[in-house]
Amino acid sequence: MEYEKKIKSIFKDSNIAFTQQEIDGIDYADFGLNNITEEGLNLIVYINNDRYCAKEMALLAGQTCPEHRHPRRGKNLEIEGKEETFRVRQGQVYLYVEGEKNVEKISARLPEKNKEWYTAIHEIVLNAGEQYTISPNTRHWFQAGEEGAIISEFSSPSDDSSDIFTNPNIKR
């Protein structure tokens, strides 16, 4: 319960207006790893329909959303994977996407327990007010800086069950 209080406080202190229903409905995603303070994500979903999705994500300092991708989906893979734009509202975020390594040493601290499952190494550092769009089916992961972070996500429809995580032990 202490964890949930911290997350609610991050959202409430952000100067973003939330309804009580949104605060009460926060999705605390631990990805089945039972290590939520290190590898986890906390979400308020405003809308997710067959056309678009909008949500807020809060991360504690150093908290990491594990590496994953959003592949084509549907019975015959007729639906394009999710394209998403992350806009940092508060704090700093280290975003890693597949591609050529562009820094000598990454800024993020890999989660010790599962570090072998983080393979995307192209670093993008996002500060408050900055954004980046991730193309469908692109491996990516992200971590909050030392003050934690709030990220707005605007995307095509979100379908957690079709996401593919690099770590085969993750359950969503």
Contacts in CASP RR format, 6 or more apart in sequence:
PFRMAT RR
TARGET T0000
AUTHOR 0000-0000-0000
METHOD contacts of the structure
MODEL  1
MEYEKKIKSIFKDSNIAFTQQEIDGIDYADFGLNNITEEGLNLIVYINND
RYCAKEMALLAGQTCPEHRHPRRGKNLEIEGKEETFRVRQGQVYLYVEGE
KNVEKISARLPEKNKEWYTAIHEIVLNAGEQYTISPNTRHWFQAGEEGAI
ISEFSSPSDDSSDIFTNPNIKR
3 28 0 8 1.000
3 36 0 8 1.000
3 37 0 8 1.000
4 26 0 8 1.000
4 28 0 8 1.000
6 60 0 8 1.000
7 26 0 8 1.000
7 28 0 8 1.000
7 42 0 8 1.000
7 58 0 8 1.000
7 60 0 8 1.000
8 23 0 8 1.000
8 26 0 8 1.000
10 42 0 8 1.000
10 58 0 8 1.000
10 60 0 8 1.000
10 148 0 8 1.000
10 150 0 8 1.000
11 18 0 8 1.000
11 23 0 8 1.000
11 26 0 8 1.000
11 42 0 8 1.000
11 44 0 8 1.000
11 56 0 8 1.000
11 58 0 8 1.000
11 150 0 8 1.000
12 18 0 8 1.000
12 23 0 8 1.000
14 58 0 8 1.000
14 89 0 8 1.000
14 90 0 8 1.000
14 150 0 8 1.000
16 56 0 8 1.000
16 89 0 8 1.000
16 150 0 8 1.000
18 44 0 8 1.000
22 44 0 8 1.000
22 46 0 8 1.000
23 44 0 8 1.000
25 44 0 8 1.000
26 42 0 8 1.000
26 43 0 8 1.000
26 44 0 8 1.000
27 42 0 8 1.000
27 43 0 8 1.000
27 44 0 8 1.000
27 45 0 8 1.000
28 36 0 8 1.000
28 42 0 8 1.000
29 36 0 8 1.000
29 40 0 8 1.000
29 41 0 8 1.000
29 42 0 8 1.000
29 43 0 8 1.000
29 172 0 8 1.000
30 36 0 8 1.000
30 39 0 8 1.000
30 40 0 8 1.000
31 39 0 8 1.000
31 40 0 8 1.000
31 41 0 8 1.000
31 66 0 8 1.000
31 165 0 8 1.000
31 170 0 8 1.000
31 171 0 8 1.000
31 172 0 8 1.000
32 169 0 8 1.000
32 170 0 8 1.000
32 171 0 8 1.000
33 39 0 8 1.000
33 40 0 8 1.000
33 66 0 8 1.000
33 113 0 8 1.000
33 114 0 8 1.000
33 167 0 8 1.000
33 169 0 8 1.000
33 170 0 8 1.000
35 111 0 8 1.000
35 113 0 8 1.000
35 114 0 8 1.000
36 63 0 8 1.000
37 60 0 8 1.000
37 63 0 8 1.000
38 62 0 8 1.000
38 63 0 8 1.000
38 64 0 8 1.000
38 111 0 8 1.000
38 112 0 8 1.000
38 113 0 8 1.000
39 63 0 8 1.000
39 64 0 8 1.000
39 65 0 8 1.000
39 66 0 8 1.000
39 111 0 8 1.000
39 113 0 8 1.000
39 114 0 8 1.000
40 59 0 8 1.000
40 63 0 8 1.000
40 64 0 8 1.000
40 65 0 8 1.000
40 66 0 8 1.000
41 57 0 8 1.000
41 59 0 8 1.000
41 63 0 8 1.000
41 65 0 8 1.000
42 57 0 8 1.000
42 58 0 8 1.000
42 59 0 8 1.000
43 55 0 8 1.000
43 56 0 8 1.000
43 57 0 8 1.000
43 58 0 8 1.000
44 55 0 8 1.000
44 56 0 8 1.000
45 53 0 8 1.000
45 54 0 8 1.000
45 55 0 8 1.000
45 158 0 8 1.000
46 54 0 8 1.000
46 55 0 8 1.000
46 56 0 8 1.000
47 53 0 8 1.000
47 54 0 8 1.000
48 54 0 8 1.000
48 55 0 8 1.000
48 157 0 8 1.000
48 158 0 8 1.000
49 157 0 8 1.000
50 157 0 8 1.000
51 156 0 8 1.000
51 157 0 8 1.000
52 154 0 8 1.000
52 155 0 8 1.000
52 156 0 8 1.000
52 157 0 8 1.000
53 82 0 8 1.000
53 153 0 8 1.000
53 154 0 8 1.000
53 155 0 8 1.000
53 156 0 8 1.000
53 157 0 8 1.000
53 158 0 8 1.000
54 152 0 8 1.000
54 153 0 8 1.000
54 154 0 8 1.000
54 155 0 8 1.000
55 152 0 8 1.000
55 153 0 8 1.000
55 158 0 8 1.000
56 89 0 8 1.000
56 150 0 8 1.000
56 151 0 8 1.000
56 152 0 8 1.000
56 153 0 8 1.000
57 65 0 8 1.000
57 150 0 8 1.000
57 151 0 8 1.000
57 152 0 8 1.000
57 153 0 8 1.000
58 148 0 8 1.000
58 149 0 8 1.000
58 150 0 8 1.000
58 151 0 8 1.000
59 65 0 8 1.000
59 93 0 8 1.000
59 142 0 8 1.000
59 143 0 8 1.000
59 144 0 8 1.000
59 148 0 8 1.000
59 149 0 8 1.000
59 150 0 8 1.000
59 151 0 8 1.000
60 144 0 8 1.000
60 148 0 8 1.000
61 144 0 8 1.000
61 145 0 8 1.000
61 146 0 8 1.000
61 147 0 8 1.000
61 148 0 8 1.000
62 108 0 8 1.000
62 109 0 8 1.000
62 143 0 8 1.000
62 144 0 8 1.000
62 145 0 8 1.000
62 146 0 8 1.000
62 148 0 8 1.000
63 143 0 8 1.000
63 144 0 8 1.000
63 148 0 8 1.000
64 108 0 8 1.000
64 111 0 8 1.000
64 141 0 8 1.000
64 142 0 8 1.000
64 143 0 8 1.000
64 144 0 8 1.000
65 141 0 8 1.000
65 142 0 8 1.000
65 143 0 8 1.000
66 111 0 8 1.000
66 114 0 8 1.000
66 117 0 8 1.000
66 118 0 8 1.000
66 141 0 8 1.000
66 165 0 8 1.000
66 166 0 8 1.000
66 167 0 8 1.000
66 170 0 8 1.000
67 96 0 8 1.000
67 117 0 8 1.000
67 118 0 8 1.000
67 119 0 8 1.000
67 120 0 8 1.000
67 139 0 8 1.000
67 140 0 8 1.000
67 141 0 8 1.000
67 165 0 8 1.000
67 166 0 8 1.000
67 167 0 8 1.000
68 139 0 8 1.000
68 140 0 8 1.000
68 141 0 8 1.000
68 163 0 8 1.000
68 164 0 8 1.000
68 165 0 8 1.000
68 166 0 8 1.000
68 170 0 8 1.000
69 137 0 8 1.000
69 138 0 8 1.000
69 139 0 8 1.000
69 140 0 8 1.000
69 163 0 8 1.000
69 164 0 8 1.000
70 81 0 8 1.000
70 82 0 8 1.000
70 83 0 8 1.000
70 84 0 8 1.000
70 136 0 8 1.000
70 137 0 8 1.000
70 138 0 8 1.000
70 162 0 8 1.000
70 163 0 8 1.000
70 164 0 8 1.000
71 77 0 8 1.000
71 81 0 8 1.000
71 136 0 8 1.000
71 137 0 8 1.000
71 162 0 8 1.000
71 164 0 8 1.000
72 78 0 8 1.000
72 79 0 8 1.000
72 80 0 8 1.000
72 81 0 8 1.000
72 136 0 8 1.000
72 137 0 8 1.000
73 79 0 8 1.000
73 81 0 8 1.000
73 159 0 8 1.000
73 162 0 8 1.000
74 162 0 8 1.000
80 136 0 8 1.000
80 156 0 8 1.000
81 136 0 8 1.000
81 137 0 8 1.000
81 156 0 8 1.000
81 162 0 8 1.000
82 136 0 8 1.000
82 155 0 8 1.000
82 156 0 8 1.000
82 157 0 8 1.000
82 158 0 8 1.000
82 159 0 8 1.000
83 133 0 8 1.000
83 134 0 8 1.000
83 135 0 8 1.000
83 136 0 8 1.000
83 155 0 8 1.000
83 156 0 8 1.000
84 133 0 8 1.000
84 134 0 8 1.000
84 153 0 8 1.000
84 154 0 8 1.000
84 155 0 8 1.000
84 156 0 8 1.000
85 131 0 8 1.000
85 132 0 8 1.000
85 133 0 8 1.000
85 134 0 8 1.000
85 153 0 8 1.000
85 154 0 8 1.000
85 155 0 8 1.000
86 93 0 8 1.000
86 95 0 8 1.000
86 126 0 8 1.000
86 131 0 8 1.000
86 132 0 8 1.000
86 133 0 8 1.000
86 134 0 8 1.000
86 142 0 8 1.000
86 151 0 8 1.000
86 152 0 8 1.000
86 153 0 8 1.000
87 129 0 8 1.000
87 130 0 8 1.000
87 131 0 8 1.000
87 151 0 8 1.000
87 152 0 8 1.000
87 153 0 8 1.000
87 154 0 8 1.000
88 126 0 8 1.000
88 127 0 8 1.000
88 128 0 8 1.000
88 129 0 8 1.000
88 130 0 8 1.000
88 131 0 8 1.000
88 149 0 8 1.000
88 150 0 8 1.000
88 151 0 8 1.000
89 128 0 8 1.000
89 129 0 8 1.000
89 149 0 8 1.000
89 150 0 8 1.000
89 151 0 8 1.000
89 152 0 8 1.000
90 128 0 8 1.000
90 147 0 8 1.000
90 148 0 8 1.000
90 149 0 8 1.000
90 150 0 8 1.000
91 127 0 8 1.000
91 128 0 8 1.000
91 144 0 8 1.000
91 145 0 8 1.000
91 147 0 8 1.000
91 148 0 8 1.000
91 149 0 8 1.000
91 150 0 8 1.000
92 125 0 8 1.000
92 126 0 8 1.000
92 127 0 8 1.000
92 128 0 8 1.000
92 144 0 8 1.000
92 145 0 8 1.000
92 146 0 8 1.000
92 147 0 8 1.000
92 148 0 8 1.000
92 149 0 8 1.000
93 125 0 8 1.000
93 126 0 8 1.000
93 142 0 8 1.000
93 143 0 8 1.000
93 144 0 8 1.000
93 145 0 8 1.000
93 149 0 8 1.000
93 151 0 8 1.000
94 106 0 8 1.000
94 107 0 8 1.000
94 108 0 8 1.000
94 123 0 8 1.000
94 124 0 8 1.000
94 125 0 8 1.000
94 126 0 8 1.000
94 142 0 8 1.000
94 143 0 8 1.000
94 144 0 8 1.000
94 145 0 8 1.000
95 123 0 8 1.000
95 124 0 8 1.000
95 125 0 8 1.000
95 126 0 8 1.000
95 132 0 8 1.000
95 134 0 8 1.000
95 140 0 8 1.000
95 141 0 8 1.000
95 142 0 8 1.000
96 106 0 8 1.000
96 108 0 8 1.000
96 118 0 8 1.000
96 120 0 8 1.000
96 121 0 8 1.000
96 122 0 8 1.000
96 123 0 8 1.000
96 124 0 8 1.000
96 140 0 8 1.000
96 141 0 8 1.000
96 142 0 8 1.000
97 120 0 8 1.000
97 122 0 8 1.000
97 124 0 8 1.000
97 134 0 8 1.000
97 138 0 8 1.000
97 139 0 8 1.000
97 140 0 8 1.000
98 119 0 8 1.000
98 120 0 8 1.000
98 122 0 8 1.000
98 138 0 8 1.000
98 139 0 8 1.000
98 140 0 8 1.000
99 120 0 8 1.000
99 121 0 8 1.000
99 122 0 8 1.000
100 122 0 8 1.000
101 121 0 8 1.000
101 122 0 8 1.000
102 122 0 8 1.000
102 123 0 8 1.000
103 123 0 8 1.000
106 121 0 8 1.000
106 123 0 8 1.000
107 123 0 8 1.000
107 125 0 8 1.000
108 123 0 8 1.000
108 143 0 8 1.000
109 143 0 8 1.000
110 118 0 8 1.000
111 118 0 8 1.000
114 167 0 8 1.000
114 169 0 8 1.000
117 165 0 8 1.000
117 166 0 8 1.000
117 167 0 8 1.000
118 141 0 8 1.000
118 166 0 8 1.000
119 139 0 8 1.000
119 166 0 8 1.000
120 139 0 8 1.000
120 140 0 8 1.000
120 141 0 8 1.000
124 132 0 8 1.000
126 132 0 8 1.000
134 140 0 8 1.000
136 156 0 8 1.000
139 166 0 8 1.000
142 151 0 8 1.000
160 172 0 8 1.000
161 172 0 8 1.000
163 172 0 8 1.000
165 172 0 8 1.000
END
